[in-house]
Amino acid sequence: MVKRAVLVLATMLMTCLASAETAPEGFWIYQDPAEIQKQKDILAPGPFSYKAPTPSSPVEGLHGIIRIHFNDVRDVPEMYRKFLPGETFDRPRGITLYFAVSNDYNVLNPLAVGADTDDHGHTHGANIAIGGFLPSGHYLTFSYSSDLYTQPINGTAKQLEDGGREVAQNFTTETVLKFVLDNIDNARAQTFYWKAEAGWHQLKSDNPGGFFHGATHQEKFHDIVNSLKPGQTKTPIYTSDGEKTRDGFIMGLMVGVAKEYLFAKNVCRVRGFAETGGRGSTIEGASYAAANVGGTLWCQANPDSLTYRAEIGHESKLHQDGHEGTPYIDLSLGKRSWRIGFRVQQAYGDLMNYVNYNRKNIDNGKIDPIFMLYYRHSF
């Protein structure tokens, strides 16, 4: 699965490099106002095509042609930053709404990518977030997420008339509401950055909860699937394990170092990062220390073209039961106000299990991968 994702990433990169053949040599080209009358565009189609100003808006103090070349993004003046490949792709200047669903169901199976999953353990998740820039330039996000962890109860499986099955299962739904504040964009011309979070999380094992809880999400989703194709998936019967609802507060801080470069005649931008920090919680076992590393690639032929983004990384958590590592691959594309993406991650090591049912596959003893689809829209 990882090899296939790397092949997709390589193909994307080759496509962007091919488009660079028609890109201009420099980041920015300007002419004397008298020459504007003779040309409609100063730049040929390329990464940062710029429509020439009309004679009514002359450029004072610029005579002849100016060409500016950049390799390190930190050297790019603020007035040119909006023309960087993918600059407004992750963080548009308006209000941004983000929606994601994740599951251990192998959505890559039609592509012949094998992954045996059991629909238990960490089996479902949903995330909704809204974010935007503050006047100070910091980015503030409010996030809601709900993740479901389950374990079947032996001897409870029943065959149903529609050909499906009914299974009783113990469960824990973790719901998190939090604010996240960071200076990543402010620090882009520097080396170091930080991001901080604070919020509340709840563990519920006594009942499925309402619409905003992962257990109810799974129940409704399975109902829809079985209505389209009877017997396609199990009908879960949520059974309390005797645990009461647990509430806790969380606070976290990550500090990182990052550096960005331009290449392929400014058609592509790459960012490498490493960060460390952790999260504290008032719920037993939910605190951890973290260290993450990764790299992100953006490619965009010109400001009006699609932006392609690829990220490969590794997240590490050191918790009271040991170490959990999670490599991941994230691929997305978009244009202007929208972005759609896909992420796959595969944990290994000692799973954090303060939710009681974050466990390995009951059939093969391995940890199931998690597949995520997400969509982001800005206003």
C-alpha positions in Angstrom: 0.0 0.0 0.0 2.8 2.4 0.9 4.7 1.5 -2.3 1.6 2.4 -4.4 1.2 5.7 -2.6 4.8 6.6 -3.2 4.4 5.7 -6.9 1.4 8.1 -7.0 3.5 10.8 -5.4 6.3 10.3 -7.9 3.9 10.4 -10.8 2.4 13.7 -9.5 5.8 15.2 -9.2 6.9 14.2 -12.7 3.7 15.8 -14.1 4.5 19.1 -12.3 8.1 19.0 -13.4 6.9 18.5 -17.0 4.7 21.6 -16.7 7.7 23.6 -15.6 9.2 23.4 -19.1 6.8 26.2 -20.2 7.4 28.2 -17.0 9.3 31.5 -16.9 12.8 31.6 -15.8 12.2 34.0 -13.0 9.8 34.5 -10.1 8.7 37.9 -11.3 9.3 39.8 -14.6 8.4 43.5 -15.0 8.7 45.9 -17.9 8.9 49.7 -18.5 5.4 51.1 -18.7 6.0 52.0 -22.3 6.4 48.3 -23.1 3.1 47.4 -21.4 1.3 48.8 -24.5 3.0 46.2 -26.7 2.3 43.2 -24.5 -0.8 41.8 -22.9 1.1 39.6 -20.4 4.5 40.2 -18.9 4.9 36.5 -18.1 4.3 33.5 -20.3 1.9 30.8 -18.9 3.7 29.6 -15.9 3.6 29.4 -12.2 2.9 33.0 -11.5 1.3 34.6 -14.6 0.6 38.2 -13.9 -1.8 40.4 -15.9 0.0 43.6 -16.9 -1.3 46.8 -15.3 -3.1 49.2 -17.6 -1.5 52.5 -18.6 -3.9 54.2 -16.1 -1.9 52.4 -13.3 1.7 52.9 -14.2 4.5 51.4 -12.2 6.7 54.2 -10.9 10.4 53.7 -10.4 10.6 50.5 -12.5 12.5 50.8 -15.8 13.6 47.9 -17.9 13.1 44.3 -16.9 13.4 43.1 -13.3 13.9 39.4 -12.7 14.0 37.9 -9.2 15.0 34.3 -8.5 14.3 32.6 -5.1 15.3 29.2 -3.8 14.6 29.7 -0.1 11.0 30.7 0.7 12.3 32.8 3.6 13.8 35.2 1.0 10.5 35.9 -0.8 9.2 39.4 0.1 5.8 39.6 1.6 4.3 41.3 -1.4 5.1 38.3 -3.6 4.2 35.5 -1.1 0.6 35.1 -2.4 2.1 33.8 -5.7 3.9 30.9 -4.1 2.7 27.5 -5.3 -0.1 26.4 -3.0 0.3 29.4 -0.7 -3.5 29.8 -0.2 -4.2 26.1 -0.6 -4.0 25.1 3.0 -4.8 28.4 4.6 -7.1 30.5 2.5 -7.6 34.1 3.8 -11.3 33.7 4.3 -13.2 31.4 6.8 -12.5 27.8 6.1 -14.8 24.8 6.9 -13.2 21.3 7.0 -15.0 18.0 7.1 -13.5 14.5 7.3 -14.6 10.9 7.9 -12.3 8.0 8.7 -12.8 4.3 8.9 -10.9 1.1 9.0 -12.7 -0.1 5.9 -10.2 -0.7 3.1 -11.4 1.9 0.5 -8.3 0.9 -1.6 -9.5 -2.6 -2.2 -10.8 -1.8 -5.7 -7.2 -0.8 -6.6 -5.9 -4.2 -5.5 -4.3 -2.8 -2.3 -4.8 -5.5 0.3 -5.6 -4.8 3.9 -7.6 -7.1 6.1 -9.8 -5.2 8.6 -12.3 -6.4 11.2 -14.5 -3.3 11.8 -13.5 -3.3 15.4 -10.8 -1.5 17.4 -10.5 2.1 16.2 -13.2 1.7 13.5 -14.8 5.1 12.8 -14.1 8.8 13.1 -15.5 12.2 12.1 -14.1 15.7 12.3 -15.5 19.1 11.6 -13.4 22.2 12.0 -13.7 25.9 11.2 -10.8 28.2 11.1 -9.4 31.6 10.0 -6.7 34.2 10.5 -6.8 36.6 13.4 -5.7 40.2 12.8 -2.4 39.4 14.4 -1.7 36.8 11.7 -2.1 33.8 13.9 -4.5 31.0 12.8 -7.3 29.9 15.1 -9.3 26.7 14.6 -12.3 25.3 16.5 -12.5 21.6 16.1 -15.0 18.9 16.9 -14.2 15.2 16.5 -15.7 11.9 17.6 -14.0 8.5 17.3 -15.4 5.1 18.0 -13.6 2.1 19.5 -15.3 -1.3 19.7 -14.8 -4.9 20.7 -17.3 -7.8 19.9 -18.8 -9.8 22.7 -18.1 -13.5 22.1 -21.2 -15.6 21.4 -23.5 -12.8 20.5 -23.4 -12.9 16.7 -26.8 -13.7 15.1 -27.8 -14.3 11.5 -30.5 -11.9 10.2 -33.2 -12.6 7.6 -31.6 -10.2 5.1 -28.4 -12.3 5.1 -26.5 -9.9 7.4 -25.5 -10.4 11.0 -26.1 -8.8 14.3 -23.2 -8.4 16.8 -23.2 -7.1 20.4 -20.1 -5.1 21.2 -18.6 -3.1 24.0 -17.6 0.4 22.9 -16.1 3.7 23.8 -16.8 6.9 21.9 -14.3 9.7 22.4 -15.6 13.2 21.6 -13.2 16.2 21.6 -14.0 19.9 21.4 -10.9 22.1 21.3 -9.4 25.4 20.1 -6.0 25.3 18.3 -3.9 28.4 17.8 -0.6 28.6 15.8 1.8 31.0 14.2 2.9 28.7 11.3 2.1 31.3 8.7 3.6 34.2 10.7 6.8 32.1 11.1 7.1 31.0 7.5 9.8 33.6 6.9 11.6 32.3 9.9 12.6 28.8 11.1 10.7 28.1 14.3 6.9 27.8 14.9 4.5 26.7 17.6 0.9 25.5 17.9 -1.1 25.3 21.1 -4.4 23.6 21.9 -6.9 23.6 24.8 -10.3 21.9 25.1 -12.5 19.2 26.5 -12.9 15.5 25.8 -15.4 12.9 26.8 -15.3 9.1 26.9 -18.8 7.5 26.7 -19.3 3.7 27.1 -22.7 3.5 28.8 -24.9 4.5 25.8 -24.4 5.4 22.1 -25.2 9.0 22.6 -26.8 11.4 20.2 -26.1 12.6 16.6 -22.7 14.0 17.5 -21.3 10.8 18.8 -19.3 8.2 16.9 -21.4 5.2 17.9 -24.5 6.8 16.4 -22.5 7.7 13.3 -21.6 4.1 12.8 -25.2 2.9 13.4 -26.7 5.3 10.9 -24.0 4.6 8.3 -24.5 0.8 8.6 -28.3 1.3 8.2 -27.7 3.3 5.0 -25.3 0.6 3.6 -27.7 -2.2 4.4 -30.7 -0.4 2.9 -28.8 -0.1 -0.4 -27.4 -3.7 -0.2 -29.1 -5.9 2.5 -26.6 -7.8 4.6 -23.6 -5.9 3.4 -22.4 -5.0 6.9 -23.1 -5.9 10.5 -25.8 -4.4 12.7 -24.1 -3.3 15.9 -25.8 -3.7 19.3 -24.0 -1.4 21.7 -23.6 -2.9 25.2 -22.4 -1.0 28.2 -19.3 -2.3 29.9 -20.3 -0.6 33.2 -18.1 2.4 32.8 -19.6 5.8 33.5 -19.2 8.8 31.2 -15.8 10.4 31.8 -15.0 14.0 31.1 -11.6 15.6 31.0 -9.7 18.7 30.0 -6.8 18.7 27.6 -4.0 21.2 26.9 -1.2 20.7 24.4 1.8 22.5 22.9 4.0 21.6 20.0 7.1 23.6 18.9 8.7 22.9 15.5 11.3 23.8 13.0 10.6 24.0 9.3 12.2 25.1 6.1 10.7 25.7 2.6 12.3 25.8 -0.9 11.1 26.6 -4.4 12.2 24.6 -7.4 11.2 23.5 -10.9 11.2 27.1 -12.0 9.0 28.1 -9.1 6.2 25.6 -10.1 6.8 23.5 -6.9 7.4 24.3 -3.3 8.6 21.8 -0.7 8.5 22.1 3.1 10.3 19.8 5.6 9.4 20.0 9.3 10.1 18.4 12.7 8.2 19.2 15.9 8.0 18.0 19.4 5.8 18.6 22.4 2.9 16.8 24.0 -0.6 16.8 25.4 -1.8 16.7 29.0 -5.2 15.4 30.1 -7.1 15.0 33.3 -8.3 11.6 32.1 -6.0 8.8 33.2 -3.7 7.5 30.5 -4.7 10.2 27.9 -1.5 12.3 28.2 1.5 11.8 26.0 4.7 13.2 24.7 5.0 13.6 20.9 7.5 14.0 18.1 6.5 14.3 14.4 8.6 14.7 11.2 7.5 15.0 7.6 7.6 16.7 4.3 5.0 18.5 2.2 5.1 19.1 -1.6 2.9 21.7 -3.4 2.8 21.9 -7.2 0.9 24.5 -9.2 1.5 25.5 -12.8 0.0 29.0 -12.4 -2.4 30.8 -10.1 -5.5 29.6 -12.0 -4.6 26.0 -12.2 -5.2 23.1 -9.9 -2.9 22.7 -6.9 -1.5 19.3 -6.1 -0.4 18.5 -2.5 1.4 15.5 -1.1 2.6 14.9 2.4 4.5 12.0 3.9 5.2 11.9 7.6 5.6 10.0 10.9 3.9 10.7 14.2 5.3 9.3 17.5 3.6 9.2 20.9 5.3 8.2 24.1 2.6 7.3 26.7 2.3 5.4 29.9 2.0 2.0 28.2 4.9 2.4 25.7 5.4 3.9 22.3 3.0 4.3 19.4 4.2 5.2 15.9 2.0 6.2 12.9 3.4 6.8 9.4 1.0 8.4 7.0 0.5 9.5 3.4 -1.8 12.4 2.5 -2.7 13.3 -1.0 -5.0 16.2 -2.1 -5.9 18.6 -4.9 -8.0 21.7 -5.2 -8.5 25.0 -6.8 -9.4 28.4 -5.3 -12.0 27.8 -2.6 -12.1 24.0 -2.5 -9.9 21.1 -1.7 -10.5 17.3 -1.5 -8.1 14.8 -0.1 -7.3 11.3 1.0 -5.1 10.1 3.8 -4.0 6.6 4.9 -2.2 5.8 8.2 -0.8 2.7 9.7 -0.1 2.6 13.4 2.4 0.2 15.0 3.9 -0.5 18.5 1.9 0.0 21.7 -1.5 1.5 21.0 -2.7 4.2 23.4 -5.7 2.5 25.1 -7.3 4.8 27.7 -10.5 4.2 25.7 -10.3 0.4 26.5 -11.0 -0.8 23.0 -8.2 0.6 20.8 -6.9 -2.9 20.0 -5.5 -5.0 17.3 -7.4 -7.0 14.7 -9.1 -9.9 16.4 -8.5 -12.2 13.4 -4.8 -11.6 12.5 -3.4 -9.8 15.5 -2.3 -6.8 13.4 -3.3 -3.1 13.7 -5.8 -2.1 11.1 -4.9 0.9 8.9 -7.2 4.0 9.0 -8.4 5.5 5.7 -9.7 9.1 5.7 -11.5 11.2 3.1 -11.8 15.0 3.7 -13.1 18.1 2.0 -12.3 21.7 2.8 -14.2 24.8 1.5 -13.4 28.5 2.1 -15.8 31.4 2.1 
